[in-house]
């Protein structure tokens, strides 16, 4: 258990090359939302504080992203959808959906977020870093091919995965955001070159992500959902990762790993009711690094709406990515709780 004054020791063996690149849209964060909206620019500030405060300067390299091109965005999204966002930006923004707003600067910020994941991928694939962490907003995993949804404009993780598959990779995407990544699932639902695995609270927004959503056609069994009940904590997640997520990745044998890292499953998050802590996220990260091809991966920020929790979690995961020891507050010690063995069994049976 991690407590005040106790160093985190679960970490991988250090490697010689630069271990982590952090790619951030901080300098192009012009996505303005209504006052009190949970997906605010303060989120990115908190995430960057976590990295800059909890990692040593020589443990990572911070770079700014390029803008994603129309061609790269439309590898995932419909051309007409992109055109509608361009027109929306020219008019100063609007309310696209019940909880999804834009301003005149939103399109540029979203392009930078998509560009950040592509930059992150290129840094790892080009062997300039072992791992990368794209700290971006708005999040992306709810965005559909033709529709904004759930704060999301472009599906950043999907853009990264499509970029990789076009270079011949088999990609595993693990989404541990508290909300099901319906957009990512939908985009790759009939594909056998992308594995999508999601742990999420259920019932919760957006109402998708049931166990029987296993893929379609060539993508059958390449879509795995682990819908968790309210109150699920670290023990449940560790069991789900050990018995479902990690074996599934191992069986799929990807050549690249992408993590959709939302931190709204933290117990202090205002938008959901799961019970994770920063130490739990370290455990999940280490489990995924153990099956990441060559130890390489790209991590993409999704949700997380308690700013203190977000700072702690991003800092903790960043430290795990550089195999660094980390002193966490006692409040962020590993959480414990019941394990729903029946749920795990049902997921396993759905993918037998």
C-alpha positions as CSV (number, residue, x, y, z in Angstrom):
1,X,0.0,0.0,0.0
2,X,1.3,3.5,-0.8
3,X,1.1,5.9,2.1
4,X,2.7,9.2,3.0
5,X,6.4,8.7,3.3
6,X,6.4,5.3,1.5
7,X,7.9,5.1,-2.0
8,X,6.1,3.4,-4.9
9,X,8.2,0.3,-5.8
10,X,6.1,-1.3,-8.5
11,X,8.0,-0.1,-11.6
12,X,9.7,-1.5,-14.7
13,X,13.4,-1.8,-15.2
14,X,14.9,1.5,-16.5
15,X,16.0,1.6,-20.1
16,X,18.7,3.6,-21.7
17,X,16.8,5.7,-24.2
18,X,14.6,8.7,-23.3
19,X,11.6,7.0,-21.7
20,X,8.8,9.5,-22.0
21,X,7.7,12.3,-24.3
22,X,4.8,14.5,-23.1
23,X,2.9,16.2,-25.9
24,X,0.6,19.0,-24.9
25,X,-1.9,21.4,-26.5
26,X,-1.3,23.9,-23.7
27,X,-0.1,26.7,-26.1
28,X,-3.1,26.3,-28.4
29,X,-5.9,25.7,-25.8
30,X,-8.5,28.1,-27.2
31,X,-11.5,25.8,-26.7
32,X,-13.7,27.9,-24.5
33,X,-16.7,26.4,-22.9
34,X,-19.6,27.8,-20.7
35,X,-18.7,28.8,-17.2
36,X,-18.9,25.8,-14.8
37,X,-18.7,23.3,-17.6
38,X,-16.7,20.3,-16.2
39,X,-14.5,20.1,-19.4
40,X,-12.6,23.3,-18.9
41,X,-9.1,24.6,-19.7
42,X,-8.2,24.1,-16.0
43,X,-8.1,20.4,-16.7
44,X,-5.1,20.7,-18.9
45,X,-3.4,23.0,-16.4
46,X,-4.0,20.3,-13.7
47,X,-2.7,17.5,-15.9
48,X,0.5,19.4,-16.8
49,X,1.0,20.3,-13.1
50,X,1.0,16.6,-12.3
51,X,3.8,15.9,-14.8
52,X,5.9,19.0,-14.0
53,X,5.6,18.7,-10.3
54,X,5.9,14.9,-9.8
55,X,8.5,14.0,-12.4
56,X,12.1,15.2,-12.6
57,X,13.1,17.4,-15.6
58,X,15.5,14.7,-16.9
59,X,12.8,12.0,-16.8
60,X,10.8,13.3,-19.7
61,X,10.9,15.6,-22.7
62,X,8.0,18.0,-23.3
63,X,7.1,19.0,-26.9
64,X,4.2,20.9,-28.5
65,X,2.2,19.2,-31.2
66,X,1.7,19.9,-34.8
67,X,-1.8,20.4,-36.2
68,X,-3.5,17.3,-37.7
69,X,-4.3,17.7,-41.4
70,X,-7.7,17.3,-43.0
71,X,-6.6,14.0,-44.5
72,X,-5.5,12.6,-41.1
73,X,-8.7,13.7,-39.4
74,X,-10.9,12.3,-42.3
75,X,-9.2,8.9,-42.1
76,X,-11.6,8.5,-39.2
77,X,-14.2,11.3,-39.5
78,X,-16.6,12.1,-42.4
79,X,-15.6,15.0,-44.6
80,X,-19.0,16.6,-44.2
81,X,-18.6,16.5,-40.4
82,X,-15.2,18.3,-40.6
83,X,-16.7,20.9,-42.9
84,X,-19.6,21.5,-40.4
85,X,-17.0,22.1,-37.7
86,X,-15.1,24.6,-39.9
87,X,-18.4,26.4,-40.6
88,X,-19.3,26.4,-36.9
89,X,-15.9,27.9,-36.0
90,X,-16.3,30.6,-38.6
91,X,-19.6,31.5,-36.9
92,X,-17.9,31.7,-33.5
93,X,-19.1,28.3,-32.1
94,X,-22.3,26.9,-30.9
95,X,-23.9,24.1,-28.8
96,X,-23.4,21.0,-30.9
97,X,-25.1,18.6,-28.5
98,X,-26.6,18.5,-25.1
99,X,-23.3,18.9,-23.3
100,X,-20.9,19.6,-26.1
101,X,-20.1,23.3,-26.9
102,X,-17.7,25.1,-29.2
103,X,-16.2,28.5,-29.6
104,X,-14.3,30.2,-32.4
105,X,-11.0,28.5,-31.1
106,X,-12.4,25.0,-30.6
107,X,-11.6,23.7,-34.0
108,X,-7.9,24.8,-33.7
109,X,-7.6,23.2,-30.3
110,X,-9.2,20.0,-31.5
111,X,-6.8,19.9,-34.5
112,X,-3.9,20.3,-32.0
113,X,-5.3,17.5,-29.8
114,X,-5.5,15.2,-32.8
115,X,-2.0,16.4,-33.9
116,X,-0.7,15.7,-30.4
117,X,-1.6,12.0,-30.6
118,X,-0.1,11.7,-34.0
119,X,3.1,13.4,-32.7
120,X,3.1,11.1,-29.7
121,X,2.8,8.1,-32.0
122,X,5.6,9.3,-34.3
123,X,7.9,9.9,-31.4
124,X,7.5,6.3,-30.2
125,X,7.4,4.7,-33.6
126,X,10.5,6.7,-34.6
127,X,12.3,5.3,-31.5
128,X,12.9,8.8,-30.1
129,X,11.0,7.8,-27.0
130,X,9.9,4.5,-25.4
131,X,6.5,6.0,-24.4
132,X,4.5,9.1,-24.9
133,X,1.7,10.9,-23.0
134,X,-0.6,13.2,-25.0
135,X,-2.1,15.6,-22.6
136,X,-5.0,17.1,-24.6
137,X,-8.4,18.5,-24.5
138,X,-11.2,18.2,-25.5
139,X,-11.3,14.4,-24.9
140,X,-12.1,12.2,-27.9
141,X,-13.5,8.7,-27.2
142,X,-17.2,9.6,-27.5
143,X,-16.8,11.3,-30.9
144,X,-18.4,9.3,-33.7
145,X,-17.5,9.4,-37.4
146,X,-20.1,12.0,-38.2
147,X,-21.0,13.4,-34.8
148,X,-19.6,15.3,-31.8
149,X,-20.7,13.8,-28.5
150,X,-19.9,13.9,-24.7
151,X,-17.5,16.9,-24.8
152,X,-15.6,15.2,-27.7
153,X,-15.0,16.7,-31.2
154,X,-12.4,14.4,-32.8
155,X,-11.7,10.9,-31.7
156,X,-8.0,11.3,-30.8
157,X,-7.3,7.7,-29.9
158,X,-9.0,6.4,-33.0
159,X,-7.0,8.8,-35.2
160,X,-3.9,7.5,-33.6
161,X,-4.9,3.9,-34.1
162,X,-5.9,4.4,-37.8
163,X,-2.6,6.2,-38.4
164,X,-0.9,3.1,-37.1
165,X,-2.9,0.5,-38.9
166,X,-2.1,2.3,-42.2
167,X,1.5,1.7,-41.4
168,X,0.8,-2.0,-40.9
169,X,0.4,-2.2,-37.2
170,X,-2.1,-4.3,-35.2
171,X,-3.3,-1.9,-32.5
172,X,-4.7,-2.6,-29.0
173,X,-6.7,0.3,-27.5
174,X,-7.4,0.0,-23.7
175,X,-10.0,2.5,-22.5
176,X,-10.2,2.8,-18.7
177,X,-12.3,6.0,-18.7
178,X,-15.3,5.7,-16.4
179,X,-17.5,6.3,-19.4
180,X,-17.7,3.8,-22.3
181,X,-15.8,4.9,-25.3
182,X,-18.7,4.4,-27.7
183,X,-17.1,6.4,-30.5
184,X,-13.9,4.3,-30.5
185,X,-15.9,1.1,-30.4
186,X,-18.2,2.2,-33.2
187,X,-15.3,3.2,-35.5
188,X,-13.5,-0.2,-35.2
189,X,-16.4,-2.5,-34.5
190,X,-16.0,-4.5,-37.7
191,X,-12.2,-4.5,-37.9
192,X,-9.8,-7.3,-36.9
193,X,-6.7,-5.1,-36.9
194,X,-7.8,-3.0,-33.9
195,X,-8.6,-4.5,-30.5
196,X,-10.8,-2.3,-28.3
197,X,-11.1,-3.1,-24.6
198,X,-13.1,-0.9,-22.2
199,X,-13.6,-0.9,-18.5
200,X,-16.4,1.5,-17.5
201,X,-19.2,2.1,-15.0
202,X,-22.6,0.7,-16.0
203,X,-25.2,2.0,-16.1
204,X,-23.6,5.4,-17.0
205,X,-23.4,7.8,-19.9
206,X,-23.6,7.0,-22.9
207,X,-25.5,3.8,-22.2
208,X,-23.4,1.6,-24.4
209,X,-20.7,-1.0,-23.6
210,X,-22.6,-4.1,-22.7
211,X,-20.8,-7.5,-22.5
212,X,-22.5,-8.8,-25.6
213,X,-21.1,-6.0,-27.8
214,X,-18.3,-8.1,-29.0
215,X,-17.7,-6.8,-32.6
216,X,-19.2,-7.6,-36.0
217,X,-18.0,-9.5,-39.0
218,X,-14.3,-9.5,-39.2
219,X,-14.2,-7.7,-35.9
220,X,-16.1,-10.3,-33.9
221,X,-14.3,-10.9,-30.5
222,X,-12.1,-7.9,-31.1
223,X,-14.3,-5.7,-28.9
224,X,-14.3,-6.4,-25.2
225,X,-16.4,-4.5,-22.6
226,X,-16.2,-4.9,-18.9
227,X,-19.2,-3.0,-17.4
228,X,-18.6,-2.3,-13.7
229,X,-21.1,-1.5,-11.1
230,X,-21.2,1.7,-9.0
231,X,-18.7,1.5,-6.2
232,X,-16.2,-0.8,-7.9
233,X,-12.7,0.0,-6.6
234,X,-9.1,-1.1,-7.2
235,X,-9.4,-4.8,-6.3
236,X,-12.2,-5.2,-9.0
237,X,-10.1,-3.4,-11.6
238,X,-7.0,-5.4,-10.8
239,X,-8.9,-8.6,-11.1
240,X,-10.5,-7.5,-14.4
241,X,-7.1,-6.5,-15.8
242,X,-5.4,-9.7,-14.6
243,X,-8.2,-12.1,-15.8
244,X,-9.7,-10.3,-18.9
245,X,-7.8,-7.3,-20.2
246,X,-4.2,-8.5,-20.1
247,X,-4.9,-12.0,-21.4
248,X,-7.0,-10.5,-24.2
249,X,-4.2,-8.2,-25.3
250,X,-1.7,-11.1,-25.0
251,X,-3.9,-13.3,-27.3
252,X,-4.5,-10.5,-29.8
253,X,-0.7,-10.0,-30.1
254,X,-0.7,-6.3,-31.0
255,X,2.3,-4.4,-32.4
256,X,1.3,-1.2,-30.7
257,X,-0.6,-0.2,-27.6
258,X,-2.8,2.9,-27.1
259,X,-4.3,3.8,-23.7
260,X,-7.4,6.0,-23.6
261,X,-6.6,7.3,-20.1
262,X,-9.6,8.9,-18.5
263,X,-9.3,9.6,-14.8
264,X,-12.9,10.0,-13.9
265,X,-13.1,6.6,-12.3
266,X,-11.3,8.3,-9.4
267,X,-13.4,8.2,-6.3
268,X,-13.5,12.0,-6.0
269,X,-14.7,12.6,-9.6
270,X,-18.0,14.4,-9.7
271,X,-19.4,12.7,-12.8
272,X,-19.4,9.1,-11.8
273,X,-19.3,6.6,-8.9
274,X,-16.3,4.4,-9.1
275,X,-13.6,4.2,-6.4
276,X,-10.1,4.3,-7.9
277,X,-7.1,6.2,-6.5
278,X,-3.8,7.3,-8.1
279,X,-2.1,4.2,-6.8
280,X,-4.7,2.0,-8.5
281,X,-3.9,3.8,-11.8
282,X,-0.2,3.0,-11.3
283,X,-1.1,-0.7,-10.9
284,X,-3.2,-0.6,-14.1
285,X,-0.4,1.1,-16.0
286,X,2.2,-1.4,-14.9
287,X,0.0,-4.3,-15.9
288,X,-0.4,-2.8,-19.4
289,X,3.3,-2.0,-19.7
290,X,4.0,-5.6,-19.1
291,X,2.2,-6.6,-22.3
292,X,3.0,-3.5,-24.3
293,X,5.0,-4.6,-27.4
294,X,8.6,-3.8,-26.6
295,X,7.4,-1.9,-23.6
296,X,6.2,0.9,-26.0
297,X,2.8,2.7,-25.7
298,X,1.0,5.9,-26.3
299,X,-1.2,7.3,-23.5
300,X,-4.0,9.8,-24.5
301,X,-5.8,11.9,-21.9
302,X,-9.6,11.4,-21.9
303,X,-11.8,12.4,-19.0
304,X,-11.2,13.4,-15.3
305,X,-13.0,16.3,-13.8
306,X,-11.8,16.7,-10.2
307,X,-8.7,18.8,-10.7
308,X,-6.8,17.6,-7.7
309,X,-7.5,14.0,-8.5
310,X,-6.5,14.6,-12.1
311,X,-3.2,16.2,-11.1
312,X,-2.4,13.2,-8.8
313,X,-3.4,10.6,-11.3
314,X,-1.5,12.1,-14.3
315,X,1.6,12.6,-12.2
316,X,1.3,9.0,-10.9
317,X,0.9,7.5,-14.3
318,X,3.6,9.7,-15.7
319,X,6.0,8.3,-13.0
320,X,5.0,4.8,-13.9
321,X,5.7,5.4,-17.5
322,X,9.3,6.5,-16.6
323,X,9.7,3.7,-14.1
324,X,10.2,6.3,-11.3
325,X,9.6,5.9,-7.6
326,X,6.8,8.1,-6.4
327,X,5.6,9.4,-3.0
328,X,1.8,9.6,-3.0
329,X,-0.5,11.1,-0.4
330,X,-2.0,8.6,2.0
331,X,-5.4,9.4,0.5
332,X,-4.2,8.0,-2.8
333,X,-3.3,4.5,-1.4
334,X,-4.6,1.5,-3.2
335,X,-8.3,1.1,-2.8
336,X,-9.9,-2.2,-1.8
337,X,-13.3,-3.8,-2.3
338,X,-15.3,-6.7,-3.5
339,X,-14.6,-8.5,-6.8
340,X,-17.5,-9.5,-9.0
341,X,-16.4,-12.9,-10.0
342,X,-19.7,-13.5,-11.9
343,X,-19.1,-10.4,-14.1
344,X,-15.5,-11.6,-15.0
345,X,-16.8,-15.0,-15.8
346,X,-19.5,-13.6,-18.1
347,X,-17.0,-11.5,-20.0
348,X,-14.7,-14.5,-20.4
349,X,-17.6,-16.6,-21.7
350,X,-18.6,-14.0,-24.2
351,X,-15.1,-14.2,-25.7
352,X,-14.4,-17.9,-25.2
